[in-house]
């Protein structure tokens, strides 16, 4: 079964969570007119709902997906689904607050939505920490998931921010993106290091070596693109903004293209993650 529904699901939920976090921080900072961040607030619910909907296509029986909630006491997957549903519900209320242009209680809604979103992201990463998948059974997975959330949320906020009058928040949002980038770079190094270590049994050793060879020998270009687009590119742009002699002003199409490139880097990294735990195949 294709892993693309899971890729879309995880990245969409993390992007939606990052947008909620960025918009909430903007409300807290009150950097400028709330119309600046309105596109981010409006996009939280559609992205979260899209991620949840696409995830159903990974199931053999999508109409029976509700049964996954029956094992909350013993199943990480059930907890992930519950937290994701709670996030989608909170995102609906939060996006409605932005749509209705009502500032009262919006910050509180944003805090709740952001907390639930981060909880859903952490819960989502925890289901991959299983001994039967040695390539995933390491803390680099949650680091990668959280890093993607911060990276995409920070970059999206930087793209939509009005560079005239909101430079302070632009720097703050790029700071979040840089933290996310560094986490993804660290996760990639951690991933390769964990795959290179010795293993107590032949099965684990074979799985780790297979994952290492698959990523570094068969798909090194994709690994490089992930590191460059999701790791180096946001840091370079942030440095240009922070330390440039004059304000960095780019046309709208260029900022959108930059965000798409960074998002592509995050998607490539997630694709490599799933690919590492499967039989060798074409990327």
KEBAPA-734735 format. One record per atom (N, C-alpha, C, CB): residue in one letter; z, x, y. Coordinates in steps of 0.05 Angstrom, whole numbers, plus 5000, padded with zeros to 4 digits. Each point is the difference from the previous one (the first is absolute). Glycine has a CB too. Layout:
aZXY/...
END
This chain:
x500050174976/x500049835024/x500050185025/x502549634975/x496050295045/x499750175024/x502750015015/x495149885003/x505450355009/x502450045016/x499649925029/x501450364969/x496149575039/x499549945028/x501749775011/x495450174992/x505149624993/x501849795011/x502850125007/x497649664973/x503450525011/x502650125006/x499850195024/x501249974952/x496650175051/x499650175023/x500049835026/x497450334972/x501049465028/x499949825023/x502749885005/x495249904991/x506250014988/x502649875003/x502050195013/x499049724960/x501350525029/x502150185010/x499350105028/x500950144953/x496649935052/x499350095027/x500349785021/x496950344979/x502249425014/x500149775019/x502949945006/x495749824982/x506150174998/x502849945005/x501250225017/x500349754956/x499050505039/x501250225015/x498950005029/x500450274958/x497149665045/x498849985027/x501449775015/x495650194984/x504749585003/x501349785013/x502950065008/x497149694974/x504350455008/x502750085006/x500150205023/x501249924952/x496950265049/x499950205022/x499449865026/x498550344968/x499849465032/x499449855025/x502449855009/x495249954986/x506349934996/x502449855008/x502050195012/x499249674963/x501150575025/x501950205010/x499250105028/x501050134952/x496449925051/x499050105026/x500349795022/x496750294975/x502649465019/x500249785019/x502949955008/x495849804982/x506050224998/x502949975005/x501050225018/x500549774956/x498750475039/x500950235017/x498949975028/x500150304960/x497549595043/x498949955026/x501649795015/x495450114983/x505449685003/x501749795013/x502650135009/x497949644971/x503250535012/x502650135007/x499750195024/x501449974952/x496350175049/x499650195022/x499149865026/x498850354967/x500049415030/x499049855023/x498350185017/x504049704999/x494150454988/x498450205014/x498149885021/x500350284959/x498849475036/x498049885018/x499949714993/x497350445005/x500649435005/x499649724994/x499749964970/x497849935044/x503449864945/x499949964971/x497249944990/x504749845003/x493450105015/x497349954992/x498750254988/x499649665036/x501550584970/x498950254989/x500250004969/x501350245043/x501149694947/x500550014971/x499549734986/x503350355009/x495749465006/x499549734987/x498150024977/x500849795044/x497050374957/x498350014976/x501550104975/x496150095030/x505850104973/x501550104977/x501749774989/x500050475019/x501449394999/x501849794990/x498449784986/x503150105037/x494649834974/x498349794987/x499050094973/x498749845045/x500850424951/x498850104975/x501950034977/x496750235029/x505949764977/x502050054978/x499749804977/x503150195035/x496949554972/x499949804979/x497350004985/x503149725026/x494650284987/x497550004985/x499850244981/x497849775038/x503150464970/x499850244982/x501949974977/x498750285039/x503749634966/x502049964978/x499049794980/x503750125032/x495249664979/x499049784982/x497550104985/x501749665032/x496650504980/x497750114986/x500950184978/x497349985042/x504650194963/x501050184979/x501149854976/x501050335035/x500649464971/x501149844978/x497949864985/x504149945027/x493949954987/x497849854986/x498450194982/x499849685039/x499450554972/x498450194984/x501550104976/x497750135042/x504949894959/x501650104978/x499749824975/x503250205032/x496249544973/x499749824977/x497650074983/x502149645027/x495950494984/x497650074985/x500550224980/x497349865039/x505050274963/x500750204980/x501249884975/x500850325037/x500049424964/x501249874978/x497949874982/x504149925028/x496550084946/x498249874981/x500049705004/x500850374968/x501549525040/x500349715004/x501249965028/x500549904950/x498050105071/x501149975027/x501649755004/x496150255015/x503249534972/x501449755005/x502850014988/x495749765000/x504950434982/x502650034989/x501750215014/x498149854956/x501050235068/x501450215014/x502949925007/x495650155018/x504949594985/x502749925008/x502150074979/x497949635026/x501250414949/x501950064979/x501250285003/x497449704970/x501450465047/x501150275005/x502649995014/x495450185001/x505449595010/x502549985015/x502349924981/x497549875040/x501950104935/x502149904981/x501850224990/x496949644987/x502650615019/x501650224989/x501250175022/x497150004960/x503949875061/x501150155023/x502350184993/x498649635028/x503050304952/x502350164993/x499350254985/x502649584998/x495050444991/x499450234983/x497350135006/x502849794965/x495650095052/x497350095004/x499550105029/x498549684965/x500650575038/x499350105026/x497649865012/x501850454987/x496449474995/x497649855009/x500849735012/x497350234964/x504649645024/x500949745011/x501250035027/x500849844954/x500750385050/x501350055026/x497850065020/x504250174978/x493849995014/x497850065019/x498649755009/x499450444977/x500049385004/x498649755007/x501749835019/x497650014956/x505049975038/x501849845017/x500150125028/x502749874960/x497750395043/x500150125026/x497449985015/x503450314983/x494449705003/x497349975013/x499749725010/x498150354970/x502749455014/x499949725009/x501749965024/x499149854953/x503350265047/x501749985023/x498850135025/x504049994970/x494750245026/x498650135022/x497749835011/x501250444980/x497349445002/x497849835009/x501049765016/x497350144960/x505049745031/x501249785014/x501050095028/x501249794956/x500250435045/x501050105025/x497650085019/x504250174977/x493749945011/x497750085016/x498749755013/x499250404970/x500849385015/x498949755011/x501549925025/x498549864954/x504150145045/x501649935023/x499650205023/x503449784970/x496550475023/x499850215021/x497249985014/x503250304973/x494749685011/x497349985012/x499849745017/x498150264962/x503249535029/x499949755015/x501450045027/x500049734958/x502150425043/x501450055025/x498250155019/x504450024976/x494050165014/x498050145018/x497849825008/x501150434977/x498049405004/x497849815006/x500849805022/x498350064953/x504249855045/x501049805019/x500950135026/x501349714962/x498650565039/x500950155024/x502849925008/x495350035015/x506549964965/x502849945005/x501650254994/x499449524988/x501850595033/x501550254998/x502949954990/x497250195036/x503849564967/x502749954991/x500250024970/x500749705039/x501250454951/x500650054972/x497850164986/x502549575000/x495450515014/x497850154987/x500950274991/x496749765028/x505050374988/x501050274992/x501749974974/x500050155049/x501749654950/x501749964976/x498249944976/x503849835029/x494250014975/x498149954978/x498650254991/x499449545017/x499950635003/x498750254993/x501850194984/x497349955041/x505250064966/x501950174986/x500349904971/x502550095042/x497849654954/x500249894973/x497550054984/x503149655017/x494650304996/x497450044986/x499650304993/x498149615025/x502650574992/x499750284995/x501950094977/x498750085048/x503749834952/x501950074979/x499149904973/x503749995033/x495449764966/x498949894975/x497550144991/x502049555012/x496350535007/x497650144994/x500650274987/x497749775038/x504150384974/x500850264989/x501349974973/x500650185047/x501049614950/x501249954973/x497849944980/x504149825022/x493950034985/x497849944982/x498450254993/x499749545019/x499950645000/x498550254995/x501650174981/x497949985046/x504750054959/x501650174982/x500149884972/x502850155040/x497649584959/x500049874974/x497350034985/x503349675018/x494650324997/x497350034989/x499750284988/x498149675033/x502950534980/x499850284990/x501750044976/x499050165046/x503249704952/x501950044978/x498949934973/x503749925032/x494449894967/x498949914974/x498250214987/x500249535016/x499150685000/x498350214989/x501750234988/x496549885033/x506150114972/x501850214990/x500949944972/x501550105047/x496749944934/x500549944972/x499350244982/x499249505009/x502450554971/x499550244983/x497349994985/x504850034994/x494149735001/x497549984986/x497650085016/x502049634974/x498450415053/x497950105017/x501150255014/x497949535007/x502250694980/x501250255011/x498750085027/x501050144954/x496449805050/x498750085025/x501249865024/x495850094974/x505349675021/x501249845022/x503050035002/x496349684995/x504950404983/x502949994998/x501450225017/x499549804954/x500150195072/x501250205018/x500349875027/x497950384974/x503949735042/x500649885027/x497750045020/x504750094991/x493250055002/x497750035019/x498749735004/x499350474986/x500949344994/x498849745003/x501249845023/x498950004951/x503849955049/x501149865023/x499750145027/x503349814969/x496750465030/x499550155025/x497249935010/x503150374986/x494949624996/x497349945008/x499749715010/x498450324966/x503049505022/x499849725008/x501249965028/x500349854952/x502150275053/x501349975026/x498350155021/x504549964978/x494550285015/x498350155018/x497649855009/x501650414979/x497149455002/x497649845007/x500849775019/x498050114955/x504349775041/x500949795018/x500350105029/x502349784961/x499150445042/x500450125026/x497450105013/x504650134986/x493749994997/x497550115010/x498249785011/x500350374968/x499249425016/x498149795008/x501149835023/x498250004954/x504449955045/x501249845022/x499950165026/x503049774967/x497750485032/x499950175024/x497250035011/x504050244984/x494149814999/x497350035009/x498849755012/x499450354965/x501249425022/x499049755011/x501249945027/x499549834954/x503150235050/x501249965026/x498850185021/x504249874977/x495150385015/x498750185019/x497249915008/x502750374980/x495949505000/x497349915006/x500049775020/x498650144954/x503249675043/x500049775017/x501550035026/x499649734959/x502050485042/x501650045025/x498250065024/x503850174972/x496949715050/x498650055025/x500950275010/x499649515011/x498550694990/x500850275007/x500850015030/x496950184965/x502449635050/x500950005028/x502549835003/x495350055016/x507050084987/x502549865004/x501749984975/x497749745034/x501350334943/x501649994975/x500050274986/x498949514995/x500850705021/x499850274988/x502650074985/x496950145037/x505449774973/x502550064986/x500049884972/x502450025044/x496749734954/x500049884973/x497850114983/x501849585019/x496050514993/x497950134986/x501150254986/x496549835032/x505050334983/x501250244988/x502049934977/x499450235044/x502149554960/x501949914980/x498549914974/x503249865037/x494749994966/x498549904977/x498750234985/x499249565023/x499750634993/x498850244987/x502250164985/x496450015035/x506049994976/x502250144986/x500549884972/x502050105044/x497949634955/x500349874974/x497750074981/x502449635022/x495250384989/x497650074984/x500350294990/x497249685027/x503750504990/x500350284991/x502150024978/x498750165046/x503549704956/x502050004979/x498849904974/x503749925034/x494749874968/x498649904976/x498150204988/x500449545019/x498150604999/x498150204991/x501550234985/x497049895038/x505250204974/x501650224987/x501149914974/x501150185045/x499749564953/x501049904974/x497850004979/x503349725025/x494250214983/x497849994981/x499350284991/x498349585021/x501750614998/x499550284992/x502150104981/x497750085045/x504849864962/x502250084983/x499949874973/x502850065040/x496449684959/x499749864975/x497850124982/x501649585022/x496250514991/x497850124985/x500950274988/x496749785030/x504850384986/x501050254989/x502049954978/x499350215045/x502549594959/x502049934980/x498649914975/x503249875036/x494749974967/x498549894977/x498850234983/x498949595026/x499750604987/x498850224986/x502150184987/x496249995032/x506150044982/x502150174989/x501349874976/x500950175045/x499449564955/x501249874978/x498250004975/x502549715032/x494950284974/x498150014978/x499850284988/x497449635021/x503350574994/x499850284991/x502550104985/x497050085039/x505149764962/x502550094988/x499849984969/x502649865042/x499350274945/x500149984971/x501149734992/x500750494997/x498849434978/x500849744990/x501450044973/x496249775024/x505850064971/x501650034975/x498549914975/x504049945027/x493849924975/x498649904976/x497050035005/x503849684989/x494750314989/x497150045001/x498649775015/x500350264957/x500749505039/x498749775013/x500150035030/x501249714961/x501250345050/x500350025029/x498450245011/x504549804996/x495650424989/x498550245009/x497049955001/x503650294980/x495449575000/x497149934999/x499249825023/x500150064950/x501649745055/x499449815022/x500150145027/x502049634973/x499950545032/x500250135025/x497750205005/x504949954997/x494450204982/x497850195002/x497449855004/x502550324971/x497249455015/x497549845003/x499849905029/x500249874952/x502050035059/x499949905028/x499450235019/x503349644988/x497950595008/x499550235017/x497150095000/x504750144992/x494249884984/x497250084997/x498149795012/x501250274959/x499549485037/x498349785010/x499750015030/x501349724961/x501050325053/x500050005029/x499050265012/x503849684998/x497150544991/x499450265012/x497350124991/x504950085004/x494149854973/x497650114989/x497649815001/x502850294971/x497749465022/x497849805000/x499649875027/x500949924952/x501350045063/x499849865026/x501450155023/x499849574974/x499850695028/x501350155022/x499049915028/x500550394969/x497049525032/x498949925026/x501549755011/x495550184987/x505149644994/x501449755008/x502950075008/x497149734970/x504150455016/x502750095008/x500050135027/x501250074952/x496750105053/x499850125026/x499549805022/x498250404978/x500149395017/x499649805020/x502549845006/x495349964984/x506349994995/x502549865005/x501850165018/x499649794955/x500750475040/x501750165016/x499050045029/x501350244958/x496049785045/x498950045026/x500249745017/x496950354981/x502249435007/x499849755015/x502849875005/x495449934980/x506250064999/x502649875003/x502350205008/x498549674966/x501050595031/x502050195007/x499550165025/x500850034952/x496950105049/x499550185023/x499049855025/x499050364967/x499149455029/x498849875022/x501949865019/x496149944971/x505949905019/x501949885018/x501650205016/x500249614969/x500650615017/x501650215014/x498450135022/x502550084957/x494949985038/x498450125020/x499749825024/x497550254965/x502049495030/x499749815023/x502649985016/x496549754973/x505750245013/x502649985013/x500550255018/x501849724962/x497550515027/x500450255016/x498350005025/x501050254957/x496549655040/x498349985024/x501149825021/x496150094970/x505249695021/x501149815019/x502650125013/x498049614974/x503750505009/x502650105010/x499850245017/x502049824959/x496250375034/x499950265014/x497550045016/x502850184964/x495449625036/x497650035016/x500750015030/x497349764964/x501150395051/x500550025029/x499649745014/x498750474998/x499449374991/x499549745012/x500249794979/x497050205035/x503249554973/x500249784981/x497549984983/x503149765032/x497350224942/x497749974982/x499149715000/x501750394971/x495949575039/x498949735001/x497549994983/x502049925046/x498049914935/x497649984982/x499049715002/x501750374969/x495749605029/x499049725000/x501049844976/x495950175023/x504049574980/x501249834979/x498850054973/x500849655034/x496550384965/x498750044974/x500950264986/x496149745017/x504650465000/x500950254988/x502849984989/x497150255032/x504649604982/x502749964990/x500049834974/x501750035047/x496649774952/x499749844976/x499050174977/x499249585027/x498850594978/x498950174980/x502150204990/x495549965021/x506250144997/x502250184992/x501949854981/x499550255044/x501249514963/x501949854983/x498749944972/x502049795041/x495450154959/x498749954974/x499950254983/x497349645022/x502350594991/x499950254985/x502850064988/x496450175031/x505749794985/x502750054990/x500749814978/x501350175045/x497949584958/x500549804979/x498550074975/x500749655035/x496950454967/x498450084977/x501550224985/x495749875023/x505550324992/x501550214988/x502349904984/x498750295037/x502749504973/x502249884986/x499049864974/x502549945044/x495349924958/x498949874977/x499150204978/x498549625030/x500350604979/x499250214981/x502450114985/x496150125029/x506149924986/x502450104987/x501149804979/x501050265041/x498949494966/x501049794981/x498249984975/x502049755039/x495350284966/x498150004978/x500650244981/x496549785029/x504050454982/x500750234984/x502549964983/x497850295034/x504249584978/x502449944986/x499549844975/x502550015044/x496049774959/x499449834977/x498250154980/x500549595029/x497650564981/x498250144983/x501450214983/x496549945034/x505650184976/x501550214986/x501349894975/x500850235043/x499849514956/x501449894976/x498149864981/x504049945029/x493450094975/x498049884983/x498350214986/x499949605030/x498550304952/x498150194986/x498150105020/x500549764956/x498550495041/x498050115018/x497649825003/x501550464988/x497649515037/x497749835005/x498750085027/x502049624972/x496150235036/x498750055025/x501749895023/x495449994978/x504850165043/x501349915024/x498349815015/x502550435004/
END
